[in-house]
Amino acid sequence: MISKYLATYIKFKPIFSSLNDFAVTSLSNPTPLLTDPCFDSNRRTVVYTFGYRGKTDGPATTAVLNSYLATKKRNVILLDWQEEAQSGVLGIPLGYALFAVPNAKRIGHELGYALLTLSEAGLNMTEIHLVGHSLGAHIMGYAGRWTRKRGHVISRITGLDPARALFEGTFALQSGLDRTCAKFVDIIHTNPGSYGMSQSSGTVDLWPNYSPHDGIQPGCPSGQFEMFTPEDLCSHDRAWRYLVESIQNGTAFPAVAADSFNSWLAIKTPPNVTNYMGDLTNTKARGNYYLSTNNQKPFSKGSQGMMPPSSTILK
């Protein structure tokens, strides 16, 4: 096994029985992955990556990978771009704009090249599922767009509160994850208008605890906090926390289809037809879905979560 600290290239890390049992493969030469005895070509393959300033042993990475491993039904791969995702001496805002975002685009294209190479070597592209948090969601979008232009379409991309800065609004300079990047793109919005994007851009967009007034999830503190502290990132991080709970219980988060937030508020009884946020999202679904959650784990309210909060005032 190659130590994860030795490689100087972007690392494609198949995770086997546990987070301590992995191989390291370069994106420029990923085909050894297919001959590894621990890689099952008959299984769906999930590729996950973290966002800006993320780490391979960070809480999001650890929780998401362990949850997928526990299902024992998928090949699990980590796209490790930890060094390229850091702010460095530039500080958080400049490091993001001048270092991490350009790296994300380049790495997304390199991931696209690796997936295309694997496809040509026999990997079934219809069984590929890319998952990314924050800026990592846009990496997956870049990869999907790169392969699509070359005639190979990724089956599914899940965006966990895709990063907003430079991708939406007045200063949008980049085209990140959207519904064109894969056959099916589901996006979980937990901090819209702040760290996360506020516009519907997926095949399906899920809006847990949406409010037109703020992007704060229940149980998260409000106010001004130092950037990238746990308090500051609480709502942004709920996206991966909800995903983890959904992997453990696929029907944990039933959601209601609605054209808009106000349409959801007008619902008086739970609908018969629902979709689920997270791992079991229906890939035939389209449009916006709304739900509410508890303010702490377990976040699932079950069917009660389909109903809008009674305290919310329609405006």
Contacts in CASP RR format, 6 or more apart in sequence:
PFRMAT RR
TARGET T0000
AUTHOR 0000-0000-0000
METHOD contacts of the structure
MODEL  1
MISKYLATYIKFKPIFSSLNDFAVTSLSNPTPLLTDPCFDSNRRTVVYTF
GYRGKTDGPATTAVLNSYLATKKRNVILLDWQEEAQSGVLGIPLGYALFA
VPNAKRIGHELGYALLTLSEAGLNMTEIHLVGHSLGAHIMGYAGRWTRKR
GHVISRITGLDPARALFEGTFALQSGLDRTCAKFVDIIHTNPGSYGMSQS
SGTVDLWPNYSPHDGIQPGCPSGQFEMFTPEDLCSHDRAWRYLVESIQNG
TAFPAVAADSFNSWLAIKTPPNVTNYMGDLTNTKARGNYYLSTNNQKPFS
KGSQGMMPPSSTILK
1 21 0 8 1.000
1 22 0 8 1.000
1 23 0 8 1.000
1 24 0 8 1.000
2 23 0 8 1.000
2 24 0 8 1.000
4 11 0 8 1.000
4 13 0 8 1.000
4 22 0 8 1.000
4 24 0 8 1.000
4 56 0 8 1.000
4 80 0 8 1.000
6 24 0 8 1.000
7 24 0 8 1.000
7 26 0 8 1.000
9 26 0 8 1.000
9 27 0 8 1.000
9 28 0 8 1.000
10 26 0 8 1.000
10 27 0 8 1.000
10 79 0 8 1.000
10 80 0 8 1.000
10 81 0 8 1.000
10 84 0 8 1.000
10 107 0 8 1.000
10 110 0 8 1.000
10 111 0 8 1.000
11 24 0 8 1.000
11 25 0 8 1.000
11 26 0 8 1.000
11 27 0 8 1.000
11 78 0 8 1.000
11 79 0 8 1.000
11 80 0 8 1.000
11 81 0 8 1.000
12 24 0 8 1.000
12 25 0 8 1.000
12 26 0 8 1.000
12 27 0 8 1.000
12 30 0 8 1.000
12 33 0 8 1.000
12 77 0 8 1.000
12 79 0 8 1.000
12 80 0 8 1.000
12 111 0 8 1.000
12 114 0 8 1.000
13 22 0 8 1.000
13 23 0 8 1.000
13 24 0 8 1.000
13 25 0 8 1.000
13 56 0 8 1.000
13 77 0 8 1.000
13 78 0 8 1.000
13 79 0 8 1.000
13 80 0 8 1.000
14 22 0 8 1.000
14 23 0 8 1.000
14 25 0 8 1.000
14 33 0 8 1.000
14 36 0 8 1.000
14 38 0 8 1.000
14 39 0 8 1.000
14 75 0 8 1.000
14 76 0 8 1.000
14 77 0 8 1.000
15 21 0 8 1.000
15 22 0 8 1.000
15 65 0 8 1.000
15 69 0 8 1.000
15 76 0 8 1.000
15 77 0 8 1.000
15 78 0 8 1.000
16 22 0 8 1.000
16 23 0 8 1.000
16 38 0 8 1.000
17 38 0 8 1.000
17 69 0 8 1.000
18 69 0 8 1.000
19 57 0 8 1.000
19 62 0 8 1.000
19 65 0 8 1.000
19 66 0 8 1.000
19 69 0 8 1.000
21 38 0 8 1.000
22 78 0 8 1.000
23 32 0 8 1.000
23 33 0 8 1.000
23 36 0 8 1.000
23 38 0 8 1.000
25 32 0 8 1.000
25 33 0 8 1.000
27 107 0 8 1.000
27 110 0 8 1.000
27 111 0 8 1.000
27 113 0 8 1.000
27 114 0 8 1.000
28 110 0 8 1.000
28 113 0 8 1.000
28 114 0 8 1.000
30 114 0 8 1.000
30 117 0 8 1.000
30 118 0 8 1.000
31 117 0 8 1.000
31 118 0 8 1.000
31 121 0 8 1.000
33 39 0 8 1.000
33 77 0 8 1.000
33 118 0 8 1.000
34 41 0 8 1.000
34 118 0 8 1.000
34 121 0 8 1.000
34 122 0 8 1.000
34 123 0 8 1.000
39 75 0 8 1.000
40 75 0 8 1.000
41 122 0 8 1.000
41 123 0 8 1.000
41 124 0 8 1.000
43 73 0 8 1.000
43 74 0 8 1.000
43 75 0 8 1.000
43 127 0 8 1.000
44 73 0 8 1.000
44 74 0 8 1.000
44 75 0 8 1.000
44 127 0 8 1.000
44 128 0 8 1.000
44 129 0 8 1.000
45 74 0 8 1.000
45 75 0 8 1.000
45 76 0 8 1.000
45 77 0 8 1.000
45 123 0 8 1.000
45 127 0 8 1.000
45 128 0 8 1.000
45 129 0 8 1.000
46 68 0 8 1.000
46 74 0 8 1.000
46 75 0 8 1.000
46 76 0 8 1.000
46 77 0 8 1.000
46 129 0 8 1.000
46 130 0 8 1.000
46 131 0 8 1.000
47 77 0 8 1.000
47 78 0 8 1.000
47 79 0 8 1.000
47 111 0 8 1.000
47 128 0 8 1.000
47 129 0 8 1.000
47 130 0 8 1.000
47 131 0 8 1.000
47 140 0 8 1.000
48 61 0 8 1.000
48 64 0 8 1.000
48 65 0 8 1.000
48 68 0 8 1.000
48 76 0 8 1.000
48 77 0 8 1.000
48 78 0 8 1.000
48 79 0 8 1.000
48 131 0 8 1.000
48 132 0 8 1.000
49 78 0 8 1.000
49 79 0 8 1.000
49 80 0 8 1.000
49 81 0 8 1.000
49 131 0 8 1.000
49 132 0 8 1.000
49 133 0 8 1.000
49 136 0 8 1.000
49 139 0 8 1.000
49 140 0 8 1.000
50 56 0 8 1.000
50 58 0 8 1.000
50 60 0 8 1.000
50 61 0 8 1.000
50 82 0 8 1.000
50 85 0 8 1.000
50 132 0 8 1.000
50 133 0 8 1.000
50 134 0 8 1.000
50 136 0 8 1.000
51 85 0 8 1.000
51 132 0 8 1.000
51 133 0 8 1.000
51 134 0 8 1.000
51 135 0 8 1.000
51 136 0 8 1.000
51 137 0 8 1.000
51 139 0 8 1.000
51 163 0 8 1.000
52 85 0 8 1.000
52 87 0 8 1.000
52 96 0 8 1.000
52 100 0 8 1.000
52 134 0 8 1.000
52 135 0 8 1.000
52 136 0 8 1.000
52 163 0 8 1.000
53 85 0 8 1.000
53 86 0 8 1.000
53 87 0 8 1.000
53 92 0 8 1.000
53 100 0 8 1.000
53 228 0 8 1.000
54 60 0 8 1.000
54 61 0 8 1.000
54 82 0 8 1.000
54 85 0 8 1.000
55 61 0 8 1.000
55 82 0 8 1.000
56 78 0 8 1.000
56 80 0 8 1.000
56 82 0 8 1.000
59 237 0 8 1.000
60 133 0 8 1.000
60 237 0 8 1.000
60 240 0 8 1.000
61 78 0 8 1.000
63 240 0 8 1.000
63 241 0 8 1.000
63 244 0 8 1.000
64 131 0 8 1.000
64 133 0 8 1.000
64 240 0 8 1.000
64 243 0 8 1.000
64 244 0 8 1.000
64 247 0 8 1.000
65 76 0 8 1.000
65 78 0 8 1.000
67 243 0 8 1.000
67 244 0 8 1.000
67 247 0 8 1.000
67 248 0 8 1.000
68 74 0 8 1.000
68 76 0 8 1.000
68 247 0 8 1.000
69 76 0 8 1.000
70 247 0 8 1.000
70 248 0 8 1.000
71 247 0 8 1.000
74 129 0 8 1.000
79 107 0 8 1.000
79 111 0 8 1.000
79 139 0 8 1.000
81 103 0 8 1.000
81 104 0 8 1.000
81 107 0 8 1.000
81 139 0 8 1.000
84 99 0 8 1.000
84 100 0 8 1.000
84 103 0 8 1.000
84 104 0 8 1.000
84 107 0 8 1.000
85 100 0 8 1.000
85 103 0 8 1.000
85 104 0 8 1.000
85 135 0 8 1.000
86 99 0 8 1.000
86 100 0 8 1.000
87 94 0 8 1.000
87 95 0 8 1.000
87 96 0 8 1.000
87 99 0 8 1.000
87 100 0 8 1.000
88 95 0 8 1.000
88 99 0 8 1.000
90 98 0 8 1.000
90 99 0 8 1.000
92 227 0 8 1.000
92 228 0 8 1.000
96 135 0 8 1.000
96 165 0 8 1.000
96 166 0 8 1.000
97 165 0 8 1.000
97 166 0 8 1.000
100 135 0 8 1.000
101 135 0 8 1.000
101 166 0 8 1.000
101 174 0 8 1.000
104 135 0 8 1.000
104 136 0 8 1.000
104 138 0 8 1.000
104 139 0 8 1.000
104 142 0 8 1.000
105 138 0 8 1.000
105 142 0 8 1.000
105 174 0 8 1.000
107 139 0 8 1.000
107 142 0 8 1.000
108 139 0 8 1.000
108 140 0 8 1.000
108 141 0 8 1.000
108 142 0 8 1.000
108 143 0 8 1.000
108 146 0 8 1.000
109 142 0 8 1.000
109 143 0 8 1.000
109 146 0 8 1.000
111 139 0 8 1.000
111 140 0 8 1.000
111 142 0 8 1.000
111 143 0 8 1.000
111 146 0 8 1.000
112 142 0 8 1.000
112 143 0 8 1.000
112 144 0 8 1.000
112 146 0 8 1.000
112 147 0 8 1.000
113 146 0 8 1.000
115 123 0 8 1.000
115 125 0 8 1.000
115 128 0 8 1.000
115 143 0 8 1.000
115 144 0 8 1.000
115 147 0 8 1.000
115 152 0 8 1.000
115 154 0 8 1.000
116 146 0 8 1.000
116 147 0 8 1.000
116 150 0 8 1.000
116 152 0 8 1.000
119 125 0 8 1.000
119 147 0 8 1.000
119 152 0 8 1.000
125 147 0 8 1.000
125 152 0 8 1.000
125 153 0 8 1.000
125 154 0 8 1.000
125 155 0 8 1.000
126 155 0 8 1.000
127 155 0 8 1.000
128 154 0 8 1.000
128 155 0 8 1.000
128 156 0 8 1.000
129 155 0 8 1.000
129 156 0 8 1.000
129 157 0 8 1.000
129 158 0 8 1.000
130 140 0 8 1.000
130 141 0 8 1.000
130 143 0 8 1.000
130 144 0 8 1.000
130 154 0 8 1.000
130 156 0 8 1.000
130 157 0 8 1.000
130 158 0 8 1.000
130 182 0 8 1.000
131 140 0 8 1.000
131 157 0 8 1.000
131 158 0 8 1.000
131 159 0 8 1.000
131 160 0 8 1.000
131 243 0 8 1.000
132 139 0 8 1.000
132 140 0 8 1.000
132 157 0 8 1.000
132 158 0 8 1.000
132 159 0 8 1.000
132 160 0 8 1.000
133 159 0 8 1.000
133 160 0 8 1.000
133 161 0 8 1.000
133 239 0 8 1.000
133 240 0 8 1.000
134 160 0 8 1.000
134 161 0 8 1.000
134 162 0 8 1.000
134 163 0 8 1.000
134 195 0 8 1.000
134 196 0 8 1.000
134 236 0 8 1.000
135 162 0 8 1.000
135 163 0 8 1.000
136 162 0 8 1.000
136 163 0 8 1.000
137 157 0 8 1.000
137 158 0 8 1.000
137 159 0 8 1.000
137 160 0 8 1.000
137 161 0 8 1.000
137 162 0 8 1.000
137 163 0 8 1.000
137 177 0 8 1.000
137 187 0 8 1.000
138 162 0 8 1.000
138 163 0 8 1.000
138 167 0 8 1.000
138 174 0 8 1.000
138 176 0 8 1.000
138 177 0 8 1.000
140 157 0 8 1.000
140 159 0 8 1.000
140 177 0 8 1.000
140 181 0 8 1.000
141 157 0 8 1.000
141 176 0 8 1.000
141 177 0 8 1.000
141 178 0 8 1.000
141 181 0 8 1.000
141 182 0 8 1.000
142 176 0 8 1.000
142 181 0 8 1.000
143 154 0 8 1.000
143 181 0 8 1.000
144 153 0 8 1.000
144 154 0 8 1.000
144 157 0 8 1.000
144 181 0 8 1.000
144 182 0 8 1.000
145 175 0 8 1.000
145 176 0 8 1.000
145 180 0 8 1.000
145 181 0 8 1.000
147 153 0 8 1.000
147 154 0 8 1.000
148 154 0 8 1.000
148 180 0 8 1.000
148 181 0 8 1.000
148 182 0 8 1.000
153 182 0 8 1.000
153 183 0 8 1.000
154 181 0 8 1.000
154 182 0 8 1.000
154 183 0 8 1.000
155 182 0 8 1.000
155 183 0 8 1.000
155 184 0 8 1.000
156 182 0 8 1.000
156 183 0 8 1.000
156 184 0 8 1.000
156 185 0 8 1.000
156 186 0 8 1.000
156 283 0 8 1.000
157 177 0 8 1.000
157 181 0 8 1.000
157 182 0 8 1.000
157 184 0 8 1.000
157 185 0 8 1.000
157 186 0 8 1.000
158 185 0 8 1.000
158 186 0 8 1.000
158 187 0 8 1.000
158 188 0 8 1.000
158 243 0 8 1.000
158 278 0 8 1.000
158 281 0 8 1.000
159 177 0 8 1.000
159 185 0 8 1.000
159 186 0 8 1.000
159 187 0 8 1.000
159 188 0 8 1.000
159 239 0 8 1.000
160 188 0 8 1.000
160 190 0 8 1.000
160 239 0 8 1.000
160 240 0 8 1.000
160 243 0 8 1.000
161 188 0 8 1.000
161 189 0 8 1.000
161 190 0 8 1.000
161 191 0 8 1.000
161 195 0 8 1.000
161 196 0 8 1.000
161 197 0 8 1.000
161 236 0 8 1.000
161 238 0 8 1.000
161 239 0 8 1.000
162 176 0 8 1.000
162 177 0 8 1.000
162 187 0 8 1.000
162 196 0 8 1.000
162 197 0 8 1.000
162 201 0 8 1.000
163 195 0 8 1.000
163 196 0 8 1.000
163 197 0 8 1.000
164 192 0 8 1.000
164 193 0 8 1.000
164 194 0 8 1.000
164 195 0 8 1.000
164 196 0 8 1.000
164 197 0 8 1.000
164 198 0 8 1.000
165 171 0 8 1.000
165 195 0 8 1.000
166 172 0 8 1.000
166 173 0 8 1.000
166 174 0 8 1.000
167 174 0 8 1.000
167 175 0 8 1.000
167 176 0 8 1.000
167 197 0 8 1.000
168 193 0 8 1.000
168 197 0 8 1.000
168 198 0 8 1.000
168 199 0 8 1.000
177 185 0 8 1.000
177 187 0 8 1.000
177 201 0 8 1.000
177 202 0 8 1.000
178 185 0 8 1.000
178 201 0 8 1.000
178 202 0 8 1.000
179 185 0 8 1.000
179 201 0 8 1.000
179 202 0 8 1.000
179 203 0 8 1.000
183 283 0 8 1.000
184 203 0 8 1.000
184 204 0 8 1.000
184 283 0 8 1.000
185 201 0 8 1.000
185 202 0 8 1.000
185 203 0 8 1.000
185 204 0 8 1.000
186 202 0 8 1.000
186 203 0 8 1.000
186 204 0 8 1.000
186 205 0 8 1.000
186 206 0 8 1.000
186 278 0 8 1.000
186 281 0 8 1.000
187 197 0 8 1.000
187 200 0 8 1.000
187 201 0 8 1.000
187 202 0 8 1.000
187 204 0 8 1.000
187 205 0 8 1.000
187 206 0 8 1.000
188 206 0 8 1.000
188 208 0 8 1.000
188 239 0 8 1.000
188 242 0 8 1.000
188 243 0 8 1.000
188 277 0 8 1.000
188 278 0 8 1.000
189 196 0 8 1.000
189 197 0 8 1.000
189 198 0 8 1.000
189 205 0 8 1.000
189 206 0 8 1.000
189 207 0 8 1.000
189 208 0 8 1.000
189 210 0 8 1.000
189 239 0 8 1.000
190 196 0 8 1.000
190 208 0 8 1.000
190 209 0 8 1.000
190 215 0 8 1.000
190 217 0 8 1.000
190 235 0 8 1.000
190 236 0 8 1.000
190 237 0 8 1.000
190 238 0 8 1.000
190 239 0 8 1.000
190 242 0 8 1.000
191 215 0 8 1.000
191 216 0 8 1.000
191 217 0 8 1.000
191 235 0 8 1.000
191 236 0 8 1.000
191 238 0 8 1.000
191 239 0 8 1.000
192 198 0 8 1.000
192 207 0 8 1.000
192 210 0 8 1.000
192 215 0 8 1.000
193 215 0 8 1.000
194 215 0 8 1.000
194 235 0 8 1.000
194 236 0 8 1.000
195 233 0 8 1.000
195 235 0 8 1.000
195 236 0 8 1.000
196 236 0 8 1.000
200 287 0 8 1.000
200 288 0 8 1.000
202 287 0 8 1.000
203 283 0 8 1.000
203 285 0 8 1.000
203 286 0 8 1.000
203 287 0 8 1.000
204 275 0 8 1.000
204 281 0 8 1.000
204 282 0 8 1.000
204 285 0 8 1.000
204 286 0 8 1.000
204 287 0 8 1.000
204 288 0 8 1.000
204 289 0 8 1.000
205 287 0 8 1.000
205 288 0 8 1.000
205 289 0 8 1.000
206 255 0 8 1.000
206 277 0 8 1.000
206 278 0 8 1.000
206 281 0 8 1.000
206 288 0 8 1.000
206 289 0 8 1.000
206 290 0 8 1.000
206 291 0 8 1.000
207 261 0 8 1.000
207 288 0 8 1.000
207 289 0 8 1.000
207 290 0 8 1.000
207 291 0 8 1.000
208 217 0 8 1.000
208 238 0 8 1.000
208 242 0 8 1.000
208 253 0 8 1.000
208 255 0 8 1.000
208 277 0 8 1.000
208 290 0 8 1.000
208 291 0 8 1.000
208 292 0 8 1.000
208 293 0 8 1.000
209 217 0 8 1.000
209 218 0 8 1.000
209 291 0 8 1.000
209 292 0 8 1.000
209 293 0 8 1.000
210 261 0 8 1.000
210 264 0 8 1.000
210 290 0 8 1.000
211 312 0 8 1.000
212 261 0 8 1.000
212 315 0 8 1.000
214 222 0 8 1.000
215 235 0 8 1.000
216 222 0 8 1.000
216 234 0 8 1.000
216 235 0 8 1.000
217 234 0 8 1.000
217 235 0 8 1.000
217 238 0 8 1.000
217 293 0 8 1.000
217 295 0 8 1.000
218 292 0 8 1.000
218 293 0 8 1.000
218 294 0 8 1.000
218 295 0 8 1.000
219 234 0 8 1.000
219 295 0 8 1.000
219 296 0 8 1.000
220 231 0 8 1.000
220 234 0 8 1.000
220 235 0 8 1.000
220 238 0 8 1.000
221 231 0 8 1.000
221 234 0 8 1.000
225 231 0 8 1.000
225 232 0 8 1.000
226 232 0 8 1.000
230 237 0 8 1.000
238 299 0 8 1.000
241 297 0 8 1.000
241 299 0 8 1.000
242 253 0 8 1.000
242 277 0 8 1.000
242 278 0 8 1.000
242 293 0 8 1.000
242 299 0 8 1.000
243 278 0 8 1.000
243 279 0 8 1.000
245 252 0 8 1.000
245 253 0 8 1.000
245 297 0 8 1.000
245 298 0 8 1.000
245 299 0 8 1.000
245 300 0 8 1.000
246 252 0 8 1.000
246 253 0 8 1.000
246 276 0 8 1.000
246 277 0 8 1.000
246 278 0 8 1.000
246 279 0 8 1.000
246 280 0 8 1.000
247 278 0 8 1.000
247 279 0 8 1.000
249 300 0 8 1.000
250 276 0 8 1.000
250 278 0 8 1.000
250 279 0 8 1.000
250 280 0 8 1.000
251 276 0 8 1.000
251 280 0 8 1.000
251 302 0 8 1.000
252 276 0 8 1.000
252 298 0 8 1.000
252 299 0 8 1.000
252 300 0 8 1.000
252 302 0 8 1.000
253 276 0 8 1.000
253 277 0 8 1.000
253 278 0 8 1.000
253 291 0 8 1.000
253 293 0 8 1.000
253 299 0 8 1.000
253 300 0 8 1.000
253 302 0 8 1.000
253 305 0 8 1.000
254 274 0 8 1.000
254 275 0 8 1.000
254 276 0 8 1.000
254 291 0 8 1.000
254 302 0 8 1.000
254 303 0 8 1.000
254 305 0 8 1.000
254 306 0 8 1.000
255 274 0 8 1.000
255 275 0 8 1.000
255 276 0 8 1.000
255 277 0 8 1.000
255 289 0 8 1.000
255 290 0 8 1.000
255 291 0 8 1.000
255 306 0 8 1.000
256 264 0 8 1.000
256 267 0 8 1.000
256 270 0 8 1.000
256 271 0 8 1.000
256 274 0 8 1.000
256 289 0 8 1.000
256 290 0 8 1.000
256 291 0 8 1.000
256 306 0 8 1.000
257 271 0 8 1.000
257 273 0 8 1.000
257 275 0 8 1.000
257 285 0 8 1.000
257 287 0 8 1.000
257 288 0 8 1.000
257 289 0 8 1.000
258 264 0 8 1.000
258 267 0 8 1.000
258 288 0 8 1.000
258 289 0 8 1.000
258 290 0 8 1.000
259 288 0 8 1.000
260 288 0 8 1.000
261 290 0 8 1.000
262 314 0 8 1.000
262 315 0 8 1.000
264 290 0 8 1.000
264 308 0 8 1.000
265 308 0 8 1.000
265 312 0 8 1.000
265 314 0 8 1.000
266 314 0 8 1.000
267 306 0 8 1.000
267 307 0 8 1.000
267 308 0 8 1.000
270 303 0 8 1.000
270 306 0 8 1.000
270 307 0 8 1.000
271 306 0 8 1.000
274 306 0 8 1.000
275 281 0 8 1.000
275 282 0 8 1.000
275 285 0 8 1.000
275 289 0 8 1.000
276 282 0 8 1.000
277 289 0 8 1.000
277 291 0 8 1.000
290 308 0 8 1.000
291 301 0 8 1.000
291 305 0 8 1.000
291 306 0 8 1.000
292 301 0 8 1.000
292 305 0 8 1.000
292 307 0 8 1.000
292 308 0 8 1.000
292 309 0 8 1.000
293 299 0 8 1.000
293 300 0 8 1.000
293 301 0 8 1.000
293 305 0 8 1.000
294 300 0 8 1.000
294 301 0 8 1.000
END
